[in-house]
Amino acid sequence: MTRRSALKTGLIFSSAFLTAGWQSRLHAAGPRTDFGKKGMHFLAVGDYGTGKGGQVKVAQRMNEFAGKLDAPLTAVLALGDNFYNMLEPARFDRHFERMYSKEHLDCPFYACLGNHDYGPDYDSKQGRVKADMQLDYARNNPTSRWKMPAKWYAVEFPSPAAPLVKIIYLDGNYALGALTPQERLDQNRWLKAEMKKPTRARWTWVISHFPLFTDDKKRKDNQGLIKDWGEHLKGNDVSLYLAGHDHNLQHLQIKDYKPCFLVSGGGGASTYETEKSERGFSKEVFGFNHIHVDDERITVQLLDMDGNCMHAFERSRAGRVKVRKA
């Protein structure tokens, strides 16, 4: 099957599937943990850095779930809003190193910057210093699990020499006081070049704190990011787009777009209400995502803070999406 025909098949399947209505057919179920020891396991979580009870409970559940998997985690994908309110050096130990147990989460946490990580007036008023502190901590502590090599970057798993997955991290902080106009231009040029760069990875994912599309009840689709990044997601072989920002769990399929769009913003901050739509699944709940990937398929599970699987689906190499029934 050619890339063009695979894209067309996937989009037709997704469009027909969405019409059936996911929400009415889904119920909480036990998560899958046995994948035959093939492929790699990832967890994804965003909007977690409160230091309060919600973060503690989600972190504990992540550790417990990871301990039940048939193989160790490859990485945790940290989707931004890593530290709410004032960031001081001691918080890296208290609210990251010790918050996420090394018992079963002893793997790198690759992070992006969220709006609260730029220290705006509605947060700490630290400004860009807050983002710089997170970049500096990664640079100055190379043995830490905390990984943030730049504001935008690409990483290949399990290694650049033999990659299965390439993940492109982007910074969508366009508000005043975050990315400068020059940084925004530089990132867009870098993204265009990165998308054209040859890779041996079978899968490409894109991560930013901000969703392009959302079924959050108060927030709307991000027209600025759709303008800047939408054609890259349409025109390249990207299978997943992961984001946080909206404090809930979502899986959306958008007409004319190949990626599955995931929102995993239930890491610890107060949750946001969602609304039902024909675009996919959404739920106001604390939780995180589990992703298993091998040569042929991606399996994604949306888990709540009690360990229940709220929603799960598989995506094939051809772009076909199959939702698991509870």
Secondary structure as UniProt FT lines:
FT   HELIX           3..19
FT   HELIX           23..25
FT   TURN            36..37
FT   STRAND          40..45
FT   TURN            49..50
FT   HELIX           53..68
FT   STRAND          73..78
FT   HELIX           90..92
FT   HELIX           93..97
FT   TURN            98..99
FT   TURN            102..104
FT   STRAND          109..111
FT   HELIX           115..118
FT   TURN            121..124
FT   HELIX           128..140
FT   TURN            142..143
FT   STRAND          146..147
FT   STRAND          153..157
FT   STRAND          165..169
FT   TURN            176..177
FT   HELIX           181..196
FT   STRAND          203..207
FT   HELIX           223..235
FT   STRAND          240..243
FT   STRAND          249..253
FT   TURN            255..256
FT   STRAND          260..264
FT   TURN            278..279
FT   STRAND          280..283
FT   STRAND          287..293
FT   STRAND          297..304
FT   TURN            305..306
FT   STRAND          309..316
FT   TURN            317..318
FT   STRAND          321..323
//
